[in-house]
Amino acid sequence: MWDFLRAHLLHSRIVRRLQDTNFYSIVEIGRLQLDSSLITALIEQWRPEIHTFHLSIGEATITLQDVEVLYGLPVDGHPVAFPNAIREYMSLQYLEMLQWLTDFQPPDETALIGSSRMQLMPVRQHLEVMHAGIIDDIPELHIHRYTRFLLLLMFGVVLFPNTSGNLVSLRYLHHLERLDDLHHYSRGDIVLGYLYR
């Protein structure tokens, strides 16, 4: 995702859409200059068995306030939950939802792993194709599709990565149906909970 964002300047309409959803701050994180020695030092002090940093001044952990300040994600609002129906979806239903929300159909069925996870490479490749078509007078529908696709990439790479590093759950599509409602939901607690999973 970060390589894509470094190589492609987001159109102002996409930026506004991401700001409206409270996810633009995640994009800005990718532009920060990281201090690799500081990150290495923190990693060396992390104790996964108790989920804390063991520092000379005492123990420190990551809190909801940290997630809210660093990621810019709200920790107040409606809870995020998957409806029971989506938990029972099969791969065909996820692919139909993907096509309905983003107008994308993976080139082959091997892009889908299991019933609900998809490889990130087809997502990024399609986003590259879509990016070239984002111009000032493009219909709002295309802005929404692009934003959903970018958010899906963000969910798979930054917010909810898996151990393979190349899959995203299509269950998140449910939360991307109504982009105008995204800012009403508490996302910070979900991200923090996923970190400790």
Helices and strands as residue ranges (DSSP letters): H 2-7, H 12-20, H 24-29, H 36-45, E 46-47, E 52-55, E 58-60, H 64-71, H 84-87, H 91-102, G 109-111, E 112-113, E 117-119, H 120-132, H 140-154, I 155-159, E 167-169, G 170-176, G 179-184, H 188-195
